[in-house]
Amino acid sequence: MTVQPGDPAPAFTLPASGGRTVASTALEGHPYILYFYPKANTSGCTKEACAFQEALPQLGKLGLDVIGVSPDAMKPIENFAAKYGLTFPLASDEDHTVAQAYGVWVEKSMYGRKYMGIERSTFLIDKQGRIAHAWRKVSVTGHAEEVSQAAAAL
């Protein structure tokens, strides 16, 4: 299943960095950015997370929260957040339930080997809890800025 702009955002409750829990019910009534990344402490994921961290002041002025989601366990996520000073919640979706609900747990291929993994994707959720914008197969460079511009237009 793949969610599209206009669809209701699938509900979630996940453990997150800093001893937090992130839940879609707690975000009702204001917009947020939910982005899925394959693995903490890898080069592309680090670049993407740091770009969102840099965009936080601008996104905060727009009233947006940012939540990163990966299939990593909490320990690597906590280490990643601490190492790069990431203040927004990074959530653990170890059983891939949320990734599957958003249609980003997909078959991938590297060096001829097929495996299941996260397709780097970002969703902008509006204050009505609907998907306002979806980016799939994200290229990291310039992505946070592109998402910020779309968020400003909400």
N, C-alpha and C positions, 0 to 999 in steps of 0.2 A: 504494500500500500504506500502510496506517495501522496503527501499533502500538497495542496496547491494554494496559491493566493485566493483568499475569500473563504477558505475552509476554516472551521474552528480549530484552534491549536490543540493538539492532544494534551491531556492533563498529565502531570508528572509530580512526583515527590522524590527527591534524591538527596543523599548525603553530599555535603560540599565542604570545601576547604575552610579552615578556621573554625571547625566544629559547628558549622552552619548546616541547615537543611534548606533546600530550595524547593518551593512548591508553586505550581501554577495558580492554586487558589489564593495564595498570599499576594500574587501579582495582579489579581483582577482589578480592573479600573484604571490601570496605567500601562503604557506600552513598554516592551522590553525586547532585548536581542538575545536569542538563544543560538549559540553556535556550537557545532560539533567538530571535534578535532580528533585525529587518529591516535596520537600518543604523546604524553607529556615528555618534555625534555628532548624532543627531536627538533631539528633545525627549522622546518616549516611551521611546526606548532608553536615553537618559541617565538618566532618572528610574528606570527598572527596574534598570539596572546599579548606580546609587548605592544603591538600596534593598537589593540583594543584598550590596553591599560593607558596608553598615551591619549586616546580619544575619550577617556572617561570624563574629564572635566566638561568637554563640549557636549557629550551625551547626557551628562547629569543636568546640564542647563535645559535640555529638552525633556527632562523627567524620565529618562530611560535607564533601566538596569541592564547590565550585561551578565550573562551566565554562559560559561564554557562547559561543555559536556564531553567526556571521553569514556572509553571502556576501562580505563585504568582503575586500579584499586586506590583507596584513599591515601596510603602512604606515599606512593610516587606523586600523586596529585599535590599533597601537602608540601613535599620537597620541591616540586616545580614552582608552586606559588611562592614559597619562601625564597628560593634561589633568585627569582626575577622580580620580587616585590609586587606580585599580582594581588591587588586588593579586592577585585570582584570575585564572586564565588566560582570555583571550578568544581563541577559535580562529577560524581562517579556513577556510571551506568554499566556496572560490571555484567549484568545479565542481558544487556542490550535491549531492554524493554522499550525505553524511550526512543532510542535510535531506530528501532523497528517501527514504532508508531509514526515517526516522522519520515520513514522511508529512506534512511541514510545508512542502514546496516546492509551492506551489499557485497556481492562477490567481486573480489579484486584479483588482479594477476600481477605477479612480479617475477621476472626471469622464468616465465613459463609455469610458475607454480600458482595455483588458484587457492584463494583463502577468503574468509569472510572478514570484513573490516568496515571502519567508518569512512563514508564518502564525505570529505570536508565540505560542510554545508552551513549556511547561516539562515536564520529565520527572523524576520522582523514581525513581532506580534503587536497588533494595535490594542487600544484600551478596551475594546469590546471582546478581546480574546480571540481574534481572528488573525490568520496569517495575512499580513499586509504585503510582504515581499519574501521571496525565497531565492537564495543563491545556492546553486549546486555545483559540485566539482570546482570549488573555489580555488582561484589562483591568489596566493597570499598577498603579493605586492599590490598595494593600493586598496586592498579590500576593505579595511576598517574605515577608510575615508569614504569609499563608495556607500557603505552601510550608513555612515553618519549623514551623508547627503540625503539618502532615502528617508532616514528617520526624521530629518528636519522638515521634510515635505509632508509628514503625517498630519 
